[in-house]
Amino acid sequence: MPHQSIVKQLPFLRRYARALSGTQRAGDLLVQETLQAILDGKIVINPGASPRVALYRAFHGVWTRRAGAGGDPASRTDERLQALDVGARVALLLTAMEGFTYAEVASILSTSIDDVEAQVVAAQREIDRQIATRVLIIEDEWVIALDLKTLVTEMGHEVIGVAPTHKKAVELARNGDFGLVLADIQLADGSSGIDAVTDILSHFNVPVIFITAFPDRLLTGERPEPTYLITKPFLSETVKATVAQALFFHEARSEPTAA
């Protein structure tokens, strides 16, 4: 399999690894271990599979061995995450966040399509039981903002406001309790959603999901990257799955406290 085809998939694999493990550092270590195993010949890439499926299958070979040895980074996250079966979490991430078909996930995990479907259903049931939170949306396109508001409301969450600019986002954050931020990176007045989130996180400990048409601006490898990143245009299932994952993984699940 050509080297270039593997390289093109690395930003997506790093995103998935961060979501699976809960931190950029843990996710990147898993990706590095996977690449090293491929280079050393310890893992053979299946030439008959698509580059993305083959790479994710190799990654899961490494991740499974780490988990079996007690090295799964996700095992150290909070008690609420433990309530979600690890198989269900993996199946949900691969289908809803990464966009793989059930057949592709079955190939990646070396299991059956029926098992994958059952795991996704189990994950969705657990998501439905999660504690609702309040959401701040930073988005300058009102149609998209309305879509996001509808989606998170359907999940049982409450939207405290929609901010089209950096200034408005910080203002809403200061005036309302919230437990999640959904943010675009390019805002109406030319201001930056990244800067807005940075200011907010200096005072509040909440998970953030970036939703943007320009993911390459965040997946550079040159600075701390967001654990949760959705590319526009998005699917409703992707948003719902990512929101659930962000809330499961975040260490502070109660109402946020200003620093």
N, C-alpha and C positions, 0 to 999 in steps of 0.2 A: 504494500500500500504506500503510495507516494508520501514523502515527508510533509509536503505542503498541505495535503488534505488533512493531516493530523493537526498541524499548526492552526489551521483555520477554525478548528473546533475548540481550541483551548480556552478562549474567552467564555464560551458557553459552559464548558466543563467546570471552569473555575467558579462561575456563578452557581452552578448546581452544587458543587462541593461545599461552597460557603453556606448555602441554604440547608444542606443536609447536616453539616457539622455545627452550624450556628455561629462560626467566626471565620473571618478571612484567613487568619493564620492557620487554623486547623485545616480548613479546606485546601489552601495552597500546599500544605505539607502532604496531603493525600494525593493531590495532582502530581506533585514532584515525585512522590514515591511510585506512582503509576508510570510516569514517563521513564524513570530510571529502570523499572522492571522491564519495560518494553525494550529499552536500549541494551539491557543486559541479556536479553533473550529469555528472561524468566516468564514472560507473558508473550504469547504469539498472537498477533493481530489476525483475525479471520479475514482473508482476502475476499471472501464471498459476501461479506456484509458491507453495508454502507459505512463510510469512514466514521460517522458520528455514532452509529450503533456499536461498531467495533471498539471505539475508544471508550465509550461508557461501559461496555461489557468488561473491558480490561480494568477500568477504574473500580467497578464493583467487585472484581476479583480481589483487588488490594484492600478495599474497604471491608469486605466480609472477613478477610483474614485478621485485620486489625480489630474488628468487633469480636471475633472469636477469641482473641488473645486479651480481651479486656481493654483494648485501645481505642474503642469507638468514641470520638470526641462528643458525640451527641448524648452518650450515656451519662455525662456529667451535667446536663442541663436540668432545669427545674422539674418539680414533681408533676406538673401538668403535662409536660412533654412525655413523661413516662406512661401516662394514661393512653397515649396513642401508640399502638403497636408499631414497631419499627418497620415491619413489612408494609403496613398500610401507609406509613409516612413516605417511604421510598416510592411506592406505586403512585401515590398522589403527586409527588414532586415530578416524577418522570412523565406522567401523562399531562397534568394540568399546567405545570410550569414550563417543562422542557418541550412539550408538544409531541412526544412520541405516541405512536399508536399502541393499542394493547398488544398487538403482535410483536412490535419492536421491543416493548418492555419485557415481554415474555422471553425474547431472545437475550436481552441484556442480563436478566436475572436468572436465566436457565430454568424457567418455570413454564406453566401453561397459561394460555390466555384466560381461561376461566378463573385461575388463581389470581391473576392480576386484577380482573374485574371485581372479584370478591374483596380484594384488599382496598381498592378504590372506594367501593361502597362502604366498607367499614370505616375508612378515614372520614368520609363525608358525614357519617352518623356521629362520629366523635366530634367533628367540627361543630355540628348543630348543637352540641351540648356545652360548648365553651361559653365562658362568661362574656357578656357583651361589654363593649368599651365605647368611648367617644372618639370621633375621628376628625382631624383637621385636614382639609384638602387644599393643596396649593396648586392651582391650575388656572391658566388664563383663558382657555377655550371653554366657553360655557356649556357647549353641547357635551363635551367630554366630562366636564365637572358634574353635569347632571347625571350622566351615565354612571359615574363613580359613586355619586351620592345614592342613586337607586340601588346599586349593587350592594354597598355596605349596609344600607338600611334593610334590604332583604335578608341579610345575614344576622340581623338583630342589633346592629350597632347604631349609634346616633351621630350625626354629623353636626359639629359645633359651628362650622362656617366654611366658606370657600374663599380663598385669597388669591387674587390674580397678580399680586405683586409681592416683592420682598417685604416692604413696609407693612402691608396689610396682614401678611402671614405672621409676622412678629407681634403685631397688635392683637390678633386673635389668640395667639398662643399665650400672651400675658393675661388675657381676660377670661380664659376658660380652661377647665380641667379636661384633659384628653389623654388617650392611651395609645394613639397611633397617628402617624402622619403619612399621607399619600402626596407625593410632590413631583411636579414637572421640574425641569431644570432651566427652561427658557421661558421667562414670564413677560407679561404684556408691555411693561414700560422699559424693557431691555434689561431689567434686573435679573438676578440669578436665583433660581430655586435652591441651588447648592449652598449659596451663601445664607439664604433664609434658614435652611435646615441647620447649618452650622451654628447660627445664632440661637436657634431654638434649643439645640442639644447642649448648649452651654448652660442652660437653666433647667432643662427637663430631661429625664431619663425615659425615653419612649422609643419604640421601634419605628423605622422609617422605610417606606417603599417608594423608590423612584419609578415614575412612569413617564417614559420619554421616547421621542422619535430619534434621539441621538445617543444610543447606549455607548457608542465608541468614545464619547467624551468622559465617560465614567470608568470604563473598563480599560484603563491605560497601563495598569501595573506600576505606575509611578507614584501613587499615593494611596492611602487607605480607601478601599472601594466599598460601595454599598453591598450588604449581604443580599438585599432584595431589590431586584431590578426587572421591570417589565417593559417590553418594547411596544410602542404604538405602531400600528393599530393593535389593540389587545382583544383577547377573548374574555368573556365574563367569567368563564371557568378558571382562567389563569389568575384573574384578580382575586377571586374568592379563595383559591388555593393558597396564593401567596400571602394574603391577609391572615389566613389561619396559621400558616407556618410562622409568620413574623410574631404573632401573638403567642404561639407555643414556645418559641425559642427565647423570647426576650426574658431576661432575668427578673425584671420588675413588672409583675402582672397587675398589681393593685394600682390605684389611682396615682398618677405621677406627682412627684413633689418638687417644687422649685428649689434650685440649688441656692 
